[in-house]
């Protein structure tokens, strides 16, 4: 049975291994960190949180397996189809006008019949990066004016980002940064990129001024962004500062080898101990050794992404791997940087480690796409080897005759 499963798994084995190690490693910290949630919102039973996390990972790896079986060229057409779909989903999400503590928090929609909440911006990020990779591969080696790229490239990008921005600035900033990196690697002219960066800055400035002038439209979001940046620059007694202080205490307690699995104290004080600040809990329980080990796994993933992109036979494959794969590593580094106070609080989870279904599923979707690119490359190599063997056999046969 195991041999049959392994034979059906294609693509880069190192990426499969990294994903599996991250998933397996996640169980202990999630189980430990969820005790706070269990006592606040449940009867104190953490086992149900572990089962839920297990179910999320199983579904995520099923998504990864299914997607990696799809030839990656199909994602060109799928990205075009999915752009209008995600625009509608983002509009529905925004229309809910959900607030938490008086602030706009319209990030999730509840799927009908199953009752599962889903964060639409994470799906939008994968679709948008695939769409941008498709367009850049299409104009490869062509001389295009900035005006020609406005509607087919930048209109979908800015439309999607503007729909995410009101409720989630950090995700908007990450997606925009990744798009800029992708168009740069795709050979898009630097002077055009400068125009886009300037336009993005002007749009963000206008949005902030509009939100300040009409605070009822986007309740408290701009104030939240500003306060997080101010808290990062200055020591102030706020909720974000409280979380950072607790995270720093957890890291300090961890020292070199940690306090041991399940022996975290700060999990009882960190509000997002199983998601946004799980890295601090990991260092507290597993120490500097565990923190470095986790970071090395993401760095290994980055190296394999570079190798897969380099070995891909066409531009779309190269850009697709970078577009959907690089944000995973980037998000992981941001999550770690927040925990050690090298970055303002963003609310970004640790891919494949933090609890949360949407994050796990979309990470697995992105990895599945990368594996699809690498598996097609491996299939081409296998076909070449078979062809070479057939030619050698025919050569020997002709000599005998």
Phi, psi and omega in degrees: 000313180296320180295321180295318179296316181296324179291333179275348179274120181249177176091188185292116183293329180294322179292319174303316183294317179297315179299317180294318179296317178298318180295314180295319180296331186291336187299313183295310179295324178294316179298319180289313186288337183283357180299325179298314179294323182297322181278331180281319187241005180220203182260014180094359181273111181275348183296325180296326177292324178293318178297318179297316178296319178299316179297319178299317181292319179299312178297321179298316181288332172294320176297315180300315181296315181296317182292322184290347176276347181276128175303130190296339178295336178295336182290343175300304180293321181297325180294324178294318180293322187281339180302308177298326181296314181290330176298315178296316179299319179292323176296318178297317180298314180294324182294340179294332178054043179290139177231143174233117183064030179084000181253148179297125181223040181279080182242339186240150168237151179263121181290132181294153177075313183270338177072020181266136176277147185221129179270109189291332183295331180290320175293319180301323181297314181295315181296316183295318179295323177294319180297316180296318178299319178298314183293318180296322178291331180290323183263010179303135179065014176250147175266113182239147175275161179298324180298323181292334183266353184302306185283309183288336183251300191277334177298309176299322181298308183288330177295312180296316181295321180292333178281336179271326188308313186303328183254345188208086182292319184298317178296319178300315181296320180294314181298315180299317179298317180293324176296317179298317177299318183294315181292329176295312179293333180280002176086015178293136185305138183297325181293329176288322178297321178298321178296318180295317179299317178296319178296318179299319178296318179295319180296317179296318178298315179297319180296317180298315179296320179295317180294326177290322181286327181233074185297340180287341182284314179235083188302116166066001184293312181297320177299323179295316179300311183297317182296323179295319179292318179295321179296325179292324181278324183236151177278108179232151183273084180229176180297317180297318179295322178299316180296317180296318179298317179294322178295319179294323177296318179299317180294319179295324179290332184293325182051229186271310186248000175084172180274347180113151181302131177080004184252020178290141175260322185289347175300335180279350183242333180282120182297327182245046187293334182263359182229275187296324185245029181292334180296324177295321178293321179299316180292323179298320183271329185247354175074189179301324180298313180294321179296317179292319179302316180295318179297321180296327177297317178291325177293320176298320176299318178299316180298318179293326176298317179297318181294315179297317179297319181295323183278347181298145188274346179223166184296322180298317179299316179300310183291327180295317179298314179294316185296318182263339183270318183299321178301332179297311180292320180298316179296320179298317180294322178295316179301316179293321181295324178295317182298327181258015176061039171261357184208148178296158179299128184240336183084013179275137181274170177267112188306130178068001180244313179294154174286158181128118186294312185300315180300315180295314184296317182286329174295317178294323176299313180296316178295322177300321178295317177299317180294328176297318178295315182291326181290326178293323176297316179295324178295320178297320179295317179298319178296320178296319179295317179297318180296319179296319178296320179295319179294320178295319179296317179295324179294316178296318181297319180293326178292320179295317180291000000 
